Amino acid sequence: MTAAPPVLVAGGGVAGAAAALLLARAGRPVTVLEKEALPANKMCGEFISVEAQRYLDFLGIDLTALGAAPITTVAATLGARTVAHALPFAGLSLSRYVVDEALLQAAEGAGTTVVRGTRVTGIEQQAGGHLAVHCERDAYHPGAVLLATGKHEMPGDKRKVASGVEPLIGFKMYFELSPAQTQALAGRIELLFFDGGYAGLQPVEDGRANLCLLVHEKRFARAGGRWLDLLGALMGETPRLARLLTDAVPLLAHPLAIYRVPYGFVHQPRKGEPAALYRLGDQFAVTHSFTGDGMALALQSAAMAAGSIIAATDAATYHRALAKGVSGQVRRSMLLYRLGRRRPLLRAAITVGSWFPQLLSAGAAWTRLPPALLDNTIAAIAPTAPDVG
Ligand SMILES: Cc1cc2nc3c(=O)[nH]c(=O)nc-3n(C[C@H](O)[C@H](O)[C@H](O)COP(=O)(O)OP(=O)(O)OC[C@H]3O[C@@H](n4cnc5c(N)ncnc54)[C@H](O)[C@@H]3O)c2cc1C
C-alpha cells in the first residue's frame, strides 16, 4: 500500500487548524504553515454561533472549559432606542486567541506538524499539475494544499465580488468594564447601529468586553480619522454605548484594524484550477460579519475539505459542493445587510422585531448555515475520525 500524500495547510486559523485536526485524526500526514510566531489576537466579534459550537464540540474543543461566556440576549440600539430579545439559540463568546490556539494545539496533538512564524508567499502550479508552496525561506511540494489564509488575498489571486467591496474599516478593542457595566453586559450581545456603520459589544472570557465595529471610511474621516475620536463621537450619539463604555479601560495599546473585507465573496471555480488546491474559510466565501456565522462557515469548509481529501475527490468537486451548501447564506446575509443600511428600514425592523420577536428568529435562521448541511457533513466525516467524541 502506498503512503497517503502529504497535505499542506496554508494558515492556522479556525478553518486551517480544524481541517488539519480532522486529517491528522484520519492518519494523514499534515503540515500547517502559520505566519504568526505566537498565538495572536484576531479581528472578530468573537460570537460563537450554535453552528460553530456544534463543529467545535465535534472536534473535541470544550468551549465552556476554556472560559466561554454565554450569550442569551441580543439588544439592538439605534440612537436612543434599544430593543432586547432572547436569542433564538444560546450563543457563546470566547476570544479567537483562545479558540484558534486550542484548535491548533489539538491538531498538533493529533500528529500535525505546525510550523509557526512562516508566511506562505505563493502557490505555484508546476508541470503535471503538481503544486509548489513557497514561503520566505523554503518551498514545499505536497500532494494537496488547503488555502486557509483568511480574508486577505494571496499575491496574484485577485478576488472578485460582484457587488464591489465597500470601503469599510473594522476595529476591535478589548475593555475592562466597571462592575456595574459588566453586570449590564452579562449574557448579552449589544448591536449598536450608527450613521456609517455598526458595532457589536459582548463579554468574552476573563471578564473582558470585546468592542468590534465596522465603519465607512468617510464616516471615520468625518470623525477626525482617529480611533479615539471615532469612539468619542459614537459614545456621544449613542447613549447606551456611553453607559456601557464610559471610563472603561482599553486593554490593547492600539485597536486591531482591517480594511475592505470582501463581504459577499464566493469563490467561482476557474478553468485550469489546480485539482489539489482546496480553498477554505474566508478564502472560499465571506459571509457578512453581522450574522456571527463566519467561523461556522470556516469550520464547515474544513470538515468538507478534509472529507474530500480522505475520499480522494478533487478540489473542483469540493468547491461545487461547498458553494451549493453556503452561497445562499452568503447572498442572504448581503441582502439583509444592504436593507439594514437604510435607516427607515432598520428603524422599522427594530420596531416590528420588538412586537414579533419570532420574526427576528426567522431572520437569524435565514442567514445561518442550514442544520441539514451540518448533519450530513458530520455524518460523512465522523467514521473517519474515530477519536472524535
Ligand atoms: C469585523 C469582523 C467581525 C467578525 N465577527 C465574527 C463573529 O462574531 N463570529 C464569527 O463566527 N465570525 C466573525 N467574523 C468572521 C470570522 O472572523 C472569519 O470568517 C473567520 O475567522 C474565517 O476563518 P479562516 O480560518 O478562514 O481565516 P482566519 O481566521 O483569518 O485565519 C487565517 C490564518 O491564516 C494566517 N495567515 C494569513 N496569511 C498567511 C500566510 N500568507 N501564510 C501563513 N499564514 C497566514 C493568519 O495568521 C490566520 O491565523 C468577523 C469578521 C470580521 C471582519
The ligand as a MOL file (V3000), in Angstrom:
LIG
                    3D

  0  0  0     0  0            999 V3000
M  V30 BEGIN CTAB
M  V30 COUNTS 53 58 0 0 0
M  V30 BEGIN ATOM
M  V30 1 C -15.2230 42.7650 11.7710 0
M  V30 2 C -15.4530 41.2770 11.7630 0
M  V30 3 C -16.2130 40.6760 12.7840 0
M  V30 4 C -16.4560 39.3010 12.7580 0
M  V30 5 N -17.1760 38.7430 13.7770 0
M  V30 6 C -17.4370 37.4150 13.7610 0
M  V30 7 C -18.1620 36.8060 14.8350 0
M  V30 8 O -18.5300 37.4590 15.8060 0
M  V30 9 N -18.3950 35.4680 14.7500 0
M  V30 10 C -17.9840 34.7050 13.6960 0
M  V30 11 O -18.2450 33.4920 13.6640 0
M  V30 12 N -17.2940 35.2560 12.6830 0
M  V30 13 C -16.9950 36.5860 12.6970 0
M  V30 14 N -16.2520 37.1290 11.6880 0
M  V30 15 C -15.7800 36.2650 10.6060 0
M  V30 16 C -14.6140 35.3830 11.0220 0
M  V30 17 O -13.6330 36.1630 11.6770 0
M  V30 18 C -13.9980 34.7060 9.7870 0
M  V30 19 O -15.0000 34.2700 8.9120 0
M  V30 20 C -13.1270 33.5220 10.1970 0
M  V30 21 O -12.0640 33.9640 11.0020 0
M  V30 22 C -12.5540 32.8370 8.9570 0
M  V30 23 O -11.6430 31.8490 9.3700 0
M  V30 24 P -10.3970 31.4940 8.4510 0
M  V30 25 O -9.7070 30.3600 9.1350 0
M  V30 26 O -10.8130 31.3610 7.0460 0
M  V30 27 O -9.4640 32.7900 8.4880 0
M  V30 28 P -8.6620 33.4340 9.7140 0
M  V30 29 O -9.3680 33.1790 10.9720 0
M  V30 30 O -8.3900 34.8350 9.3050 0
M  V30 31 O -7.3060 32.6130 9.7630 0
M  V30 32 C -6.3120 32.7650 8.7820 0
M  V30 33 C -4.9980 32.3200 9.3820 0
M  V30 34 O -4.0080 32.3250 8.3550 0
M  V30 35 C -2.8490 33.0030 8.8060 0
M  V30 36 N -2.2420 33.5820 7.6090 0
M  V30 37 C -2.6800 34.6260 6.8740 0
M  V30 38 N -1.8850 34.8090 5.8020 0
M  V30 39 C -0.9410 33.8440 5.8700 0
M  V30 40 C 0.1560 33.4940 5.0290 0
M  V30 41 N 0.4280 34.1750 3.9180 0
M  V30 42 N 0.9250 32.4310 5.3740 0
M  V30 43 C 0.6620 31.7110 6.5080 0
M  V30 44 N -0.3590 32.0160 7.3450 0
M  V30 45 C -1.1550 33.0430 7.0190 0
M  V30 46 C -3.3580 34.0450 9.7940 0
M  V30 47 O -2.3690 34.4420 10.7000 0
M  V30 48 C -4.5080 33.2700 10.4600 0
M  V30 49 O -4.0600 32.5130 11.5650 0
M  V30 50 C -15.9630 38.5030 11.6890 0
M  V30 51 C -15.1900 39.1000 10.6860 0
M  V30 52 C -14.9350 40.4660 10.7210 0
M  V30 53 C -14.1130 41.0740 9.6300 0
M  V30 END ATOM
M  V30 BEGIN BOND
M  V30 1 1 1 2
M  V30 2 1 2 3
M  V30 3 2 2 52
M  V30 4 2 3 4
M  V30 5 1 4 5
M  V30 6 1 4 50
M  V30 7 2 5 6
M  V30 8 1 6 7
M  V30 9 1 6 13
M  V30 10 2 7 8
M  V30 11 1 7 9
M  V30 12 1 9 10
M  V30 13 2 10 11
M  V30 14 1 10 12
M  V30 15 2 12 13
M  V30 16 1 13 14
M  V30 17 1 14 15
M  V30 18 1 14 50
M  V30 19 1 15 16
M  V30 20 1 16 17
M  V30 21 1 16 18
M  V30 22 1 18 19
M  V30 23 1 18 20
M  V30 24 1 20 21
M  V30 25 1 20 22
M  V30 26 1 22 23
M  V30 27 1 23 24
M  V30 28 2 24 25
M  V30 29 1 24 26
M  V30 30 1 24 27
M  V30 31 1 27 28
M  V30 32 2 28 29
M  V30 33 1 28 30
M  V30 34 1 28 31
M  V30 35 1 31 32
M  V30 36 1 32 33
M  V30 37 1 33 34
M  V30 38 1 33 48
M  V30 39 1 34 35
M  V30 40 1 35 36
M  V30 41 1 35 46
M  V30 42 1 36 37
M  V30 43 1 36 45
M  V30 44 2 37 38
M  V30 45 1 38 39
M  V30 46 1 39 40
M  V30 47 2 39 45
M  V30 48 1 40 41
M  V30 49 2 40 42
M  V30 50 1 42 43
M  V30 51 2 43 44
M  V30 52 1 44 45
M  V30 53 1 46 47
M  V30 54 1 46 48
M  V30 55 1 48 49
M  V30 56 2 50 51
M  V30 57 1 51 52
M  V30 58 1 52 53
M  V30 END BOND
M  V30 END CTAB
M  END
